C-alpha cells in the first residue's frame, strides 16, 4: 500500500466515522499536546540581571570566597603541567592583545586565550571543586572567564564575587534539570553546562540588560563541549577551558546585540531536548535567590575522581592505624557502588592522568603513600612496580545498594588477619567538608615550587578577602609567576 493509499483510506475511515457509520471510539484519537515548558531562558536571565551582591546571604558569600581560593590554588598548581605547555605552544602564535595573566606563568594573552588556559590548568589535576548533586566542577568555566574579563574591564571584588556565585548557580541549576540522564548519554557535564555559567557571570560583569542576557544564555546553549570518553586524557581539561571561552564569547556577542532564540534552553530542538532525555525545568527556576546551589559546593582533598574518595579515605586510615607498608597485604576488596567502576575502572593505567580514573591505583597509593595529591598521580608513581603490584591485588565487589559516597575496604594480610574500614562520608563530602585550614594547606601545597611562599600567601589573602578588593583583576596579577 502506498502512502497515497494510506492517506485516502484514512480519509474514508474518518469520513465514515463522522457520518456515524463507524463508531467514533474506533477511530484513533490524536493525543493532547504536551503543555509547553516555562520560559526558562528568560526567567533565568531576568534573575541574573537583577541579583545584587547585597542580596547574597553570608554563607553564600563565604562559600563563594572558598570556591575562589580553591580554584586559584588548583590553577596555579596545574599551570606548569605539560598539558598547559602544549596548549600555550599551540595558541601563542595566534593570540591577540596580551592583557591578561595566566596564573602561575609569565605569559600574558588576550582574554579569550587566557580564559581557556586558566580553565585547562585548573582542571588538569582533577583537584578542583565539585557540585556533588551533578558532579559538575563549577568554578573552572566561570572563574577562568571572569578573571580574564576583569583584566579587560575593571571590576570590584564585590561585583566579581557576585558574578562568580551567579555563574555557579546558573550552571548547577541547569545541570540539576537534566542529571543523571544527560551524563549517562556520554556528556561531560562540566563542559556541557559550564558555558552557561560563564555566559551568566560575564554578562553580569558586562552589565547586560534582560534582553541581552537572554541572548547570552541562548548563544551559550549552542556551544556545549565535552565527552566522557576523554577522561584520562589531556582533553578532559580542555572542557572547562573551552566552556569558559565559549561563555565569554556568548556574553560579548550578546552585548553587541547578536541575537539568538530566547527559548534556546527549553524550546523544541533546544539545548535540553538535544542533550537529555529528561528535563525538570523547575530545578532551574524555582527558589532563585532563596535556595543556592552555590552554597553546596565541595572541595577535593584528593586529586582524582570524586567517586574514589571514600576508598582513598579508608586506605589512608587503615595505613595510619596499622602502620602498613603494603608488603604485608595479600588481597584487597572494595565493596562499592557500580559507579566507581564505571567512572574509574582503568585497571592498568600507564600515565598519571589515567591513574586519576583508576580506583585500583587510588587504593594502592592510599595504602603505600598515605596520600592522593597530584604527586601520587605522576607518570612515575603510576609506573612504580610496587604500586602496580598492589593495585593488581585490588578487586571490586559492586553493589547498587551502596551509595556512591560510601564504601567498605577490606585488607587480607599474609599473616591471616583481616582489616576492614567502613566509610560513611569521606573527607571533603558535604557532611564532612574541608575546613578553611585544610583548604589553605591544599593551596600552599599546590603553589609550592610555582610561586614564592610570600607571594602565595598574599594571593591566598586576596582570594579570602575578595570582597574588599577595589580591583579583582589584581588576583590575576598576584597569581602570575
N, C-alpha and C positions, 0 to 999 in steps of 0.2 A: 504494500500500500504506500503511495506517495504522500509527501507532506500535504499536497493539494487535496488528495482524497481524504486525509485525516481531518483537515480543516472543514471540508464540505460535510463529512459525517457529523462532526461536532456541531456545525451549524444546523443540520437537520434535527439532531437529537435535542438541541436546545430549543428549536422552534416547536417540536412536538411537546416538550415539557411545558412550554409557555401556553400551548393550546390546550393543555390538560390531558393529552393522550398518554404522556409518560409522567408518573408521579414526580413531583419536584424533588423528593428525597433521593431519587435515583440519579440525579444529576450532580456531578462533582461540584462542591462548593468551593469558592475561592477563599482561602484563609484571610482573616482580617489582617491588615498590615500592622507590623510591629510599631509600637509607639516610638517616635523619633527621639534620639538622645538629646539630653540638655545641651545648650551651647557652651560646652566645656572650655573650649579655647578662649572664648570671650570672657567667661566668668573668671577664669584664671588670670587673664590679662588685667581685668579690672582690679582684682585683688593686688597684684604685683605693683601696679601703678600707685595704688592708694596706701599701701602698707608703709608705715613710718618706723624709723628706728625707735622712737619713743613708745611705740606700741609693743615692742618686744618684751616679754617677761624676763625677769632677771636670770632665771635658769636657762632660758634660750640664749641669751647673750653670753652667758658663761660657757655653754656648750659650743657656741659659735667660735669663741676665742680658743677653746681646747681643740676644736676641729682645725683651726688655722695653724696652731702650734704643731700639731701632729703632722699636718700636710707639709709645712715648710721643712720640718725635720726630715721627712721622707724624700722630699725633692732635693734637698742639699745632699743627703746621703747617697741618693741614686745618681747624682749628677755626673760622676766620673765613670759610670758603668760603660762598657764597650757599646751597649745599645745606643746610648746618648752620643758617644763619639761618632758612631756611624751615621746617626741622624744629622749631626752637625756637619759632617763632611759632605753629606748629600745635599743639604739645604743651604749652606753658607753661600755658594756661588749664585744662588737665586734670590737671596734675601734682599729686602728693601732697607729703608732708613733705620739705622741702628739706634733705637731709642729706648729699648727695654732690656733689662738684665736677665740672664739665665742664672737661676740660683745655683750656687756652688761652682760657677765657672766665670771666666774672664770675658767671654764673648757677649756682645750685645747685638740684637737683631731687631727687625720690625716686630710689631706687637703680635701679629698672627703667627709668625715663626716661633717667637718666644713662648707664646701660649702653648703651642704644640710641644716644644721641647721640655718645658716645665711639667706638662702633663705626663709625658713619657717618663721623665726622671722620677716623678713622684710615685709612679706605679710599678716601676721595674722590679723592686724588691717584694712586691705584693705585701707591703707592710703598712699600707695606708688605711684610712678609716673604712668602716663597714656599717651600712644600714641593714641590720640583721633581718628585718622582715622581707627584704628583697635581694640581699647580697649585693646591692649597689655600693660602689665606692664613691661617695658623693663629692668629696672635696676636689678631686683631680680635675674634672671638667670645669668646675665653677671657679675655684681659686686660681687655677692657671690662667684663665681668661681675664678675670677682673684684676689680677695683679699686673698683667701686661698692660691692660687698658688704663690702669691708674698711673702708668708712666707716660701715657699719651695725653690724658686729661686728668689733672689733679683732682683727687677726691679725699675727703676727710676719712679718718678711721671709723667714725660712726656710720657714715654712708657705706663704706666698704663692708663693715660687719653686717649691716642690714642687707646689702646685696648678696653677701655670702649665704646668709640664712635663707633668703628668698629663693636663691638658686637651688640650694639643697632641698628646700621644701618642695619646689616645683618638680624636680626630677624624681624624688622619692614618692610623691603622691601619684605621679603618672606611673611609676613602676608598680606601686600598690595595685593600680587598676587592672594590670594585666598579668601580674606574677601569681603562680609559677608557670602558667601555660606558655607565656611568651618566652620565658627562659628555656622551657623544655623543647621549644622549636629550634633551639640552637643559637639564639641571640645572646651575646654577652651584654647583659642589661646595663652595665655601666656606660658602654658606648652608645647603646640604642636609646637611652633616656638622658644621658649626660648633656647632649646638645640643647635640650630644653632648659636644663638648669643654667647652662652657660648663657643662653639667649636671654633668659629672665633676668639674671644678675647683671649682665652687660647692659641690657635695655634699661634696667633701673638706674644704673650709673649714668647712662646717656640721657636720662630724663624723658624717655619716650612717653607719649600720651597713650590713651587706651587703644586707639585705632592702630597706632604703630606697634604697640606691644603685642597686640593680637597678630599682626603680620609677622613680628619677630618669632613668636612661638610657631606660627604656621610655616614659616620658612625653615625653621629648625626641624619640623616634622618631616621634611623631605630629605633630611640628612642623617638618618640613623647609621651607626657604624658598629661593627664588632661581631665576630663569630666565635663560639666557644671552642671550635676546632683549633684555634690559635693558642689555647692555653699551653704554657710550657715553651713558647717561642717569644722572640722579641716583639712580635706583632701584638701580643696581648696588651703591652703597654702603649702601643700605637693608639688603641681605642680611646682611652681618656684624653690623650693629647689631641687626637682628631676631633673628638666631641667638643673640647674647649675651643678649638679653632672654628668649628662649624657654627657653634652658638654665637661666638663673637661676630662672625661674618653675618649671621642672620640679623643680629641687632643693628649692625652698621648699615646693612641694606635697608632694613625697615626704617631707620632714622631718615633715610633719603626718600622715603615714600615708595619703596619697592614692594609691590602688592603680593598677596598670597590669599588663598581661600581661607576665610575666617572660621571654617569648621574643620581645619586640617587634622586635628587630633581625633575628633569623634565622628566626622562625616563619613558618608558612603565612599569607599575607596580611600579613606584617610589612613592615618598612621595606625590607629587602633585596629581597624579591620584588616589591614595588610600584615600586621606583625603579631597578632594574637588571636586565639580562638575564644577568649573571654574578655569582657570589658565591664568593669564595675566603676561607672563614671562617678558614683558617689564618693569613692575613695579620693578623687581629685578635688571635688568641690565642697564637700561637707566639712564644716568646722574650720574653714580658713580663718586664720588669725586667732583661733582659740586652741585648736589641737595642733601641736607642732611635731612633725616627723623629725625635724632638725634637732629636737631635744633628745631623740632616741639614738643618736649616732654613737658608735662604739669604736674602740681603738685596739689595734692588734699588739699583743706582747710578743707574737711570733711572726716571722716574715714569710708567711705562706698562706695557702687557702684556709679560710675560717673553719671549715669542717674538720680540719686536722687538729685544731687547738685543744679539744678535750683530751685526745690521745697523747699529745705532747705534754700537756699539764700532768697527766697521770705518770708518764715515763720519767719526767724530771722529779716528781715527788718520790717515786719508788727508788730512783737512783740516789737521791739525797738521804733518804731514811735508812737504806740498807747498804750504802757505800758501794754500789755496784760499779764494776769496771766493764761489764759486757762479756768478759771471758767465762763467767760462771753460768751463763744463760744457755739453756738447751733449746727452748722454744718460746715463742711469744704469740699470744692470741688476743686479738682486739674484737670485742663484742660491740658492734656499732650499727648505725643506720646505713642502709644501702647507698645513700647519697655520698657517703665517704668514698666508696669505691668508684662510683660513677664520676665524681669530680676529681679525685686524687688517686686514681688506681694505677698509675705508672709503676710497674714492678721493677724495671731496670733502667732508671734514669741515667743519662750519660753526661749531662751538663747541669749546671746549677739551676737554671730556670726550670728544667724538667723535675728537679728534686722538690721544688715547691708544690708539685702536683703528684707527689708520691707519698702516700701515707706510710709506706714501708720505710722510706728514707726518714720521714719526720719522726717516727717512733725510734728508729735507730740512733739518730743524733741526740734525741732527748735523753736516751739512756747513756750513750757514750760520752756526750759532751755537756749534758745538763743545760742545754740552751738550744734555741732555734731562731737566732737572729740572722742577719744577712750573711754573716761569715759561715754559718752552717750550711748555706746553700751556694757555696762557691763550687766551681768545677772540681777543685782539688778535693774537697770533702766528699762530694758525690762519687768521686772515683777512688776514694780511700778504701783499700782492701778490707780493713776492719769494719767499716761502715757497710760495705757491700755484703760481707759475711753475716752481719747481724740482721740486716733488712731481709735477707733471704730466709731468715728464721721466723719472720712475721707472717701470720695468717689472719684472715678476717672471718669473723662469724657475723654475717649480715642479718639484721633483724629489723623489719619495718616498725616494730613496736617501740624501738629505742629512738627517742627524739634525736635529731641531728646534733644537738648541743650537749649530749650525754654520751657516756661510754663506760665500759669495764675493760681494763687492761690486765691480763694475767701473764705472769712470767713463770715458766717452769725451769727451775735451776738444775744443774747437773748433780747436785747433792741430794736431789729428791724433794726439796722444798718448793712450795708454790706461793707466789706473792701476787696479790690482787689489789687493784685500786679502782674504786668507783668514782667517777666524776659526774657530779650533778650539774654543776655550772663551772665552766672553765674560766680562768682569769681572763679578763677582757670582755666578758659577756655583759649583758645588760644587768644581770643580777650580781655580778662581781666585777664592776668596771675598774679600769686602770685609774689609779689616783693621780692627782696633779704631780706628785713627786715621781711616780713611775713614768709619766709622760715626759717629764723633764730629763729623767735619766736616759730614756729612749732617745730623745732629741740630742743630748750630749754625745751619746754613743754614735749616732748616725753622723753627726757633724765632725767627729774626731778624725783628723787627717785630711779634712776638706777645708775647714775654716780654722783659724787660730782660736784658742779657747776663749779669749776675751771677746772676740768678735761674735762667736757663737752665743755667748751669754747675753750680749747686747741684742742680738737678733731674737733670742728667746724672750727677752723682756718686751720687745716691741710687739711680738705676737700676743703675749699675755695681756698687754695693755693697749691693744689695737684701738680701742675706743678713744683713747686720749691723743692719738696721733693727729696732727694737722694735715699730714700728707701721707696717705697709706702707701704710696709708691716708695717710701723710704725703706719699707720691708725688703723690696727687691734690691735696692742699693746695698742695704746692710747684709743681704744674703749672698751677694756676689763675691767671687774669690778675689 
